Amino acid sequence: MDKDDKRRVLGDAIILCGRCGFAKRYMELEGPPDLEACPDCGGAMIRDCPSCHAPMRSIMQVDCRVCGTPLRDAEAFGVPIRRKAEPPDKGPVQLPE
């Protein structure tokens, strides 16, 4: 199963709590879940980049893949978020016809 196949099954974008890290995957073409506050801690949910409105693709994402704007602290619970360099955004996954 390649990466695009996984994204088709699991969801190609995420909504994330900037405080505790709770995340939920969704299909970008269907739109994000209606979550204003985190169900675990009540923190604000991050849906997309505040500058360019690009959706978040990874739970480990700290900066926007499109414009580089910081999305959240690079540290969670006093520990740096370990992540690979973010690849460029390819847009929503297109389902085969």
C-alpha positions, 0 to 999 in steps of 0.5 A, spaced: 500 500 500 503 506 497 502 513 501 496 515 497 492 509 498 493 510 505 491 517 505 485 515 501 483 510 507 485 514 513 483 521 510 488 526 507 488 532 512 487 532 519 484 537 525 489 538 531 489 540 538 495 545 539 494 544 546 494 536 547 495 533 540 488 530 539 488 529 532 482 527 527 483 525 520 478 527 515 477 527 507 479 534 505 474 534 499 468 532 505 471 538 509 473 538 516 469 535 522 465 540 526 470 541 532 471 548 535 474 545 542 478 539 543 474 533 546 479 531 551 482 538 553 478 543 551 483 547 547 482 550 540 483 546 534 487 547 528 484 546 522 489 549 517 494 555 516 492 561 518 496 565 513 494 561 506 489 556 509 492 550 506 490 544 510 494 540 515 497 533 512 500 530 518 499 530 526 507 531 527 506 538 522 509 544 526 509 549 520 505 550 514 507 545 508 505 551 503 508 557 506 512 555 512 508 559 517 508 556 524 502 552 526 503 550 533 509 550 538 515 545 536 514 542 543 509 538 546 509 537 554 516 539 554 519 535 549 520 537 542 516 534 537 520 529 532 518 530 525 521 529 518 522 535 514 515 536 511 514 535 503 511 540 499 503 539 499 500 535 493 493 537 494 487 533 496 487 525 494 483 524 488 479 518 488 480 513 482 473 513 477 
